[in-house]
């Protein structure tokens, strides 16, 4: 839910906070999804090497660090620096999604996999919507607080929303750390079954 709120917050920060155009903000936010795609080939090897618990905890901590760093960017920050931060956010977002989306099926019996997949997809869509709602509430609170500090610095409120998300990410990080070290080991190490060798019948005895 929290990681899914990031693209929404980035767009708000760039358009409303920095005053950028929708096209400029949209092009820059594409760096998030570029990071998502580029790290995908490495997610499975990472999970097999370090296990679900370490990968999920690491992705949450990495995402929180990126959120904290986003507090310090402003309209004068070089676009390359912002793009790197957004791409890093996408990388940790993708790793976390891969970990959660795989380990959730570790204890599901094979006959129930179809129903579990439907439920998981539904919950994921609900989480995206809740993430946007939570992000909007956080922005409303932080912009109100920022206006008390400096009424002219409207972008402060949008930037302050990111450390709030970073703090909230401690909750799933603690939950992931409490997972058994070997959680989902069978899923992580799963390999395609070897093809069945068909033996030709022995010739009839003469």
Secondary structure, DSSP 8 states (H G I E B T S, - for coil): -TGGGHHHHHHHIIIIIS---HHHHHHHHHHHHHHHHHHHHHHHHHHHHHHHHHHHHHHHHHHHHHHHHHTT--TTS-HHHHHHHHHHHHHHHHHHHHHHHHHTTTT--GGGHHHHHHHHHHHHHHHHHHHHHHHHHHHHHHHHHHHHH-TT-THHHHHHHHHHHHHHHHHHHHHHHTS-TTTTHHHHT-----------------
